[in-house]
Amino acid sequence: MFRFKQFEIEDNQSTMKVCTDSVILGAWVAIGEAERILDIGTGCGLLSLMCAQRSKAWITGIDIHFPSIEQAQENFKKSRWKNRLKAKHIALEDYEGNSFDYIITNPPFFINSLKVKNPVRNLARHTDEFRHKLMLVDCKRLLNDKGSFGIILPVFEARYFEEMAMDNGFIPKRKLFVSSKEGYDPYLVLAEYSLSDRACQSESLSIHPAGMNSYTQEYRRLTEDFYLNF
């Protein structure tokens, strides 16, 4: 079990475990006054819970992995926001409903990379079941005209994803380049896209100071509402 400041979460049955990537994404996205949020590939429900803590929105988490949905449902039931959280066992392309103000996802990584041995992790970390091009089509279908979606990807993959997003009419409006330590090259990119044209704001974040195992002040400020030790 993982304990955060305002909720607890189990992830032993989930394809997507509690991880630094998701915590950064959940803390960074500009959900603002969103009333309806969709969490694609919710896994154990971490991003949904983080969005619930940060907003008053009604949040739906979807996943094609049934044990993950069962675990997300249990995690939601234990939270103080259980009345605003819903987990559904359904594929994105099959999801129908009202439009959303915000879509968030920590999708499968590593296009064209070697598959890992664990089939559950394989499901979560590769694009066999979660192809980015189809995801973009469905994001466009499910977002309202003023809506946005936030995503986290490895740097190399993010370049190709941005090309696909722009081909589908999305415009990048915010980016965060994440490095493991100060002075290191970024290994992750967080990006927010919308359907309206605007200038893109880019920032950077280092998780650890150079030569140290502690955390940078920037990382602490970003995640202090969630981690118990910050």
Residue pairs with C-beta under 8 A, 6 or more apart in sequence:
1 8
1 9
1 10
2 8
2 9
2 10
2 11
2 18
3 228
4 49
4 226
4 227
4 228
5 225
5 226
5 227
5 228
6 53
6 80
6 225
6 226
7 49
7 53
7 75
7 78
7 79
7 80
8 75
8 78
9 18
9 44
9 45
9 46
9 49
9 75
10 44
10 71
10 74
10 75
11 17
11 18
11 43
11 44
11 46
11 71
12 71
13 44
13 67
13 68
13 70
13 71
14 43
14 44
14 65
14 67
14 68
14 71
14 72
15 41
15 43
15 63
15 65
15 68
15 120
15 121
15 123
15 124
16 22
16 41
16 42
16 43
16 44
16 46
16 68
16 106
16 124
17 43
17 44
18 44
18 46
20 207
21 106
21 152
21 188
22 46
22 47
22 50
22 106
22 152
23 46
23 50
23 223
23 226
23 227
24 152
24 176
24 178
24 188
24 190
24 205
24 222
24 223
25 47
25 104
25 106
25 150
25 151
25 152
25 190
26 46
26 47
26 50
26 51
26 54
26 104
26 226
27 50
27 222
27 223
27 225
27 226
28 150
28 176
28 190
28 222
29 51
29 102
29 104
29 150
29 190
29 192
30 148
30 150
30 174
30 192
31 37
31 51
31 54
31 55
31 57
31 101
31 102
31 104
32 55
32 102
33 55
33 101
34 55
34 57
34 100
34 101
34 102
35 56
35 57
35 58
35 101
36 57
36 58
36 59
36 60
36 98
36 99
36 100
36 101
36 102
37 48
37 51
37 55
37 57
37 58
37 59
37 60
37 100
37 101
37 102
37 103
37 104
38 59
38 60
38 61
38 62
38 95
38 100
38 102
38 103
38 104
38 142
39 45
39 47
39 48
39 51
39 59
39 60
39 61
39 62
39 103
39 104
39 105
40 62
40 92
40 103
40 104
40 105
40 107
40 135
41 62
41 63
41 105
41 106
41 107
41 108
41 124
41 130
42 48
42 61
42 62
42 63
42 68
42 69
42 72
42 87
43 63
43 65
43 68
43 72
43 106
43 124
44 68
44 71
44 72
44 75
45 61
45 71
45 72
45 73
45 75
45 76
45 85
45 87
47 61
47 104
47 105
47 106
48 59
48 60
48 61
48 72
48 76
48 85
48 87
49 75
49 76
49 79
49 81
49 85
50 226
51 57
51 59
51 102
51 104
52 59
52 79
52 81
52 84
52 85
53 81
53 225
53 226
54 225
56 84
57 84
57 101
57 102
58 84
58 86
59 81
59 84
59 85
59 86
60 86
60 87
60 88
60 97
61 69
61 72
61 76
61 85
61 86
61 87
61 88
62 87
62 88
62 89
62 90
62 91
62 92
62 95
63 69
63 72
63 87
63 88
63 89
64 89
64 90
64 91
64 123
64 129
65 120
65 123
65 124
66 89
69 87
69 88
69 89
72 87
73 87
76 82
76 85
76 86
76 87
79 85
88 95
92 130
92 134
92 135
92 138
93 134
93 138
95 138
95 142
97 142
99 142
99 143
99 144
99 147
100 142
100 143
100 144
100 147
101 143
101 144
101 146
101 147
101 148
102 147
102 148
102 149
102 150
103 139
103 142
103 143
103 147
103 148
103 149
103 150
104 149
104 150
104 151
105 135
105 149
105 150
105 151
106 151
106 152
107 127
107 130
107 132
107 135
107 151
107 153
108 123
108 124
108 125
108 126
108 127
108 128
108 129
108 130
109 125
109 126
109 153
109 154
109 157
110 125
110 126
110 154
110 157
111 127
111 132
111 157
111 160
113 126
115 122
115 126
116 122
116 125
122 128
123 129
132 161
132 164
133 164
136 164
136 165
136 168
136 170
137 168
139 149
139 170
140 168
140 169
140 170
140 195
143 149
143 195
145 195
145 196
146 194
146 196
147 194
147 195
148 173
148 192
148 193
148 194
149 170
149 192
149 193
149 194
150 190
150 191
150 192
150 193
151 161
151 190
151 191
151 193
152 188
152 189
152 190
152 191
153 161
153 188
153 189
153 191
154 187
154 188
154 189
155 177
155 185
155 186
155 187
155 188
155 189
158 189
158 191
161 191
162 172
162 191
165 172
165 193
166 172
169 195
170 193
170 194
170 195
171 193
171 194
171 195
171 196
171 197
171 198
171 200
172 191
172 192
172 193
172 200
173 192
173 193
173 194
173 198
173 199
173 200
173 201
174 190
174 191
174 192
174 200
174 201
174 202
174 203
175 189
175 190
175 191
175 192
175 200
175 201
175 202
175 203
176 189
176 190
176 191
176 202
176 203
176 204
176 205
177 186
177 188
177 189
177 202
177 203
177 204
177 205
178 186
178 187
178 188
178 189
178 190
178 204
178 205
178 206
178 207
179 185
179 186
179 187
179 204
179 205
179 206
179 207
180 187
180 206
180 207
180 208
181 206
181 207
181 208
181 209
181 210
181 211
182 206
182 208
182 209
182 210
182 216
183 206
183 210
184 206
186 204
205 216
205 218
205 219
205 222
206 216
206 218
206 219
207 215
207 216
207 219
208 214
208 215
208 216
208 219
209 215
209 216
215 230
220 230
223 230
224 230
